[in-house]
Amino acid sequence: MHNIKRNKKVLEYLDKQIKRLHWDISVARVFNEFIFEHLSVADSKELFDKIELEITNELLDNDALFIETVKFIGLLEVCVNEDELLMLIKRRKEIKYGNELTDFDKILKAIMTVPNKEK
């Protein structure tokens, strides 16, 4: 599958959302720290040779990576600042992906039930 325009728009939108939150992190770090960890072992092995310091449009030709990237953009879109995003990311890691939480809408709704920031 060759989706140059789609992939370029997704990476640009990811970068735009990162900047909107004033989050001081590169797109490459976002992939390495938050997106790649949600790939299956098979997809990780397939992408292992392609992963470089710079994220390229072609990397998103992998459907699993594309889907995980769009999911992460969804998290970015619902946040108003970096602190809120980090709480959602923490909550995402705490959720157990069981039979009931297979739909991304349900998972996102569960993630968004983050308690208020402790003072």
C-alpha positions in Angstrom: 0.0 0.0 0.0 1.4 3.3 -1.0 -0.2 6.4 0.7 2.3 9.2 0.4 -0.3 12.0 0.7 -2.1 10.4 3.6 1.0 9.6 5.5 2.4 13.1 5.0 -0.8 14.7 6.3 -0.8 12.4 9.3 2.7 13.2 10.3 2.1 16.9 9.7 -1.0 16.8 11.8 0.8 14.9 14.6 3.5 17.6 14.6 0.8 20.3 14.6 -0.9 18.8 17.6 2.4 18.5 19.5 3.1 22.2 18.9 -0.5 23.1 19.9 0.1 21.6 23.3 3.5 23.4 23.5 5.0 19.9 24.2 8.8 20.0 23.9 9.3 16.7 22.2 10.2 15.6 18.6 8.0 13.5 16.4 10.7 10.8 16.5 10.6 10.7 20.3 6.8 10.5 20.3 7.1 7.4 18.1 9.9 5.8 20.1 8.4 6.5 23.5 4.6 6.3 23.0 3.6 4.7 19.6 6.0 1.8 18.9 5.2 0.3 22.3 1.7 -0.5 21.3 2.6 -2.6 18.2 2.5 -6.3 18.2 5.7 -8.3 18.2 5.2 -9.2 14.5 4.7 -5.6 13.5 7.7 -4.5 15.6 9.9 -7.1 13.9 8.7 -5.9 10.5 9.5 -2.3 11.3 12.8 -2.9 13.2 15.0 -2.4 10.2 13.1 0.6 9.0 13.2 2.5 12.3 15.7 5.4 12.1 16.3 8.5 14.0 14.0 10.4 11.6 10.4 9.2 11.0 9.6 9.1 7.3 6.2 9.0 5.5 6.9 5.5 4.2 7.0 4.1 7.8 3.2 4.7 8.0 2.6 2.3 5.1 2.5 -0.3 7.9 -1.2 -0.4 8.8 -0.6 -1.2 12.5 1.7 1.7 12.9 -0.6 4.0 11.0 -3.5 3.0 13.3 -1.5 3.5 16.5 -0.4 6.9 15.2 -4.0 8.0 14.6 -4.9 6.7 18.0 -2.2 8.8 19.6 -3.3 11.8 17.6 -6.8 11.2 19.1 -5.2 11.5 22.6 -3.5 14.7 21.6 -6.7 16.2 20.2 -8.7 15.8 23.5 -6.0 17.5 25.6 -5.6 21.1 26.3 -2.1 21.0 27.7 0.9 18.7 28.2 0.1 17.8 31.8 -3.3 16.5 30.7 -1.8 14.5 27.9 0.7 12.9 30.2 -2.1 11.9 32.6 -4.0 10.3 29.7 -0.9 8.5 28.6 -0.4 7.1 32.1 -4.0 6.1 32.2 -3.7 4.4 28.8 -0.9 2.2 30.2 -3.0 1.3 33.3 -5.9 0.0 31.2 -6.0 -3.7 30.7 -6.9 -4.5 27.1 -9.4 -7.3 27.7 -12.4 -8.6 25.8 -14.6 -5.6 26.8 -12.2 -2.9 25.6 -11.4 -3.8 22.0 -13.1 -0.9 20.4 -10.9 2.2 20.2 -13.9 4.4 21.1 -14.4 2.5 24.3 -10.7 2.5 25.1 -10.5 6.3 24.5 -13.5 6.8 26.7 -11.9 4.7 29.5 -8.6 6.6 29.1 -10.4 9.9 29.4 -11.8 9.1 32.8 -8.6 10.4 34.4 -8.9 11.8 37.9 -8.1 15.4 38.5 -4.4 16.2 38.9 -3.3 15.7 42.5 -2.1 18.8 44.2 
